[in-house]
Amino acid sequence: MIFLIEYNRPEGRIVTFQPFDDSDRSKAEQLRLEIELALNRTNVDHEVVLLEAPNEETLRRTHRRYFQDIRRSFQDIRDIAKSTHGGDEWND
């Protein structure tokens, strides 16, 4: 399967998520291009990608950052840093 994702990096959220059958690759590529052009015209800085995976479950596992709450991601990073470096500089 092919998955089109438009991702708003600053907000850490998916704006567009659309799966395509492998046989619809050209449709997926066309939609990606249309989204990229529209974003460019409006000066919106979103990430637009086409990703391949056998299914959505695999995609969610291999590209977790698109599906994970950004606040949780930052908290996970802080927790790792605290346990690795053990300092109070990582407190909120």
C-alpha positions as CSV (number, residue, x, y, z in Angstrom):
1,M,0.0,0.0,0.0
2,I,0.9,3.6,-0.5
3,F,0.1,6.2,2.1
4,L,0.0,10.0,1.5
5,I,0.6,12.0,4.6
6,E,0.5,15.8,4.9
7,Y,2.1,16.7,8.2
8,N,2.0,20.0,10.1
9,R,5.4,19.9,11.8
10,P,4.9,22.9,14.2
11,E,1.7,21.4,15.5
12,G,2.8,17.8,15.4
13,R,-0.3,16.6,13.6
14,I,-1.4,14.9,10.4
15,V,-3.5,17.2,8.2
16,T,-4.1,14.7,5.4
17,F,-3.9,10.9,5.5
18,Q,-4.9,8.8,2.5
19,P,-4.2,5.2,1.7
20,F,-3.8,4.1,-2.0
21,D,-3.5,0.6,-3.5
22,D,-0.2,0.0,-5.1
23,S,-2.0,0.1,-8.5
24,D,-3.0,3.7,-7.8
25,R,0.6,5.0,-7.5
26,S,0.0,7.7,-10.2
27,K,-3.1,9.0,-8.4
28,A,-1.1,9.2,-5.1
29,E,1.7,11.0,-6.8
30,Q,-0.7,13.4,-8.5
31,L,-2.4,14.2,-5.2
32,R,0.9,14.7,-3.5
33,L,2.0,17.2,-6.2
34,E,-1.4,19.1,-6.0
35,I,-1.0,19.4,-2.2
36,E,2.6,20.6,-2.6
37,L,1.7,23.2,-5.1
38,A,-1.2,24.5,-3.1
39,L,0.9,24.7,0.1
40,N,3.6,26.5,-1.9
41,R,1.2,29.1,-3.2
42,T,-0.1,29.8,0.3
43,N,3.4,29.7,1.9
44,V,2.4,26.9,4.3
45,D,5.3,24.8,5.4
46,H,3.9,21.3,5.8
47,E,5.7,18.0,5.0
48,V,4.0,16.0,2.3
49,V,5.2,12.4,1.8
50,L,4.3,9.2,0.1
51,L,5.3,6.1,2.1
52,E,5.0,2.4,1.3
53,A,4.1,-0.2,3.8
54,P,2.2,-3.6,3.7
55,N,-0.5,-2.0,5.9
56,E,-1.4,0.9,8.2
57,E,-0.3,-0.9,11.3
58,T,3.2,-1.4,9.9
59,L,3.3,2.2,8.8
60,R,2.3,3.4,12.3
61,R,5.1,1.3,13.7
62,T,7.9,2.3,11.2
63,H,6.9,6.0,11.0
64,R,5.7,6.6,14.6
65,R,6.6,10.3,14.6
66,Y,3.7,11.1,12.3
67,F,1.2,9.4,14.6
68,Q,2.5,10.1,18.1
69,D,1.4,13.1,20.1
70,I,4.2,15.7,19.8
71,R,4.0,16.6,23.5
72,R,4.4,13.0,24.4
73,S,7.4,12.8,22.1
74,F,9.1,15.8,23.8
75,Q,8.3,14.3,27.2
76,D,9.9,11.0,26.1
77,I,13.0,12.9,25.0
78,R,13.2,14.7,28.3
79,D,12.8,11.4,30.2
80,I,15.6,9.8,28.2
81,A,17.8,12.8,28.7
82,K,17.1,12.9,32.5
83,S,17.9,9.2,32.9
84,T,21.1,9.5,30.7
85,H,22.4,12.8,32.1
86,G,20.7,12.9,35.5
87,G,20.4,16.6,35.8
88,D,17.7,19.0,36.9
89,E,18.2,21.1,33.8
90,W,15.5,18.9,32.2
91,N,12.7,19.8,34.5
92,D,9.7,21.7,33.1
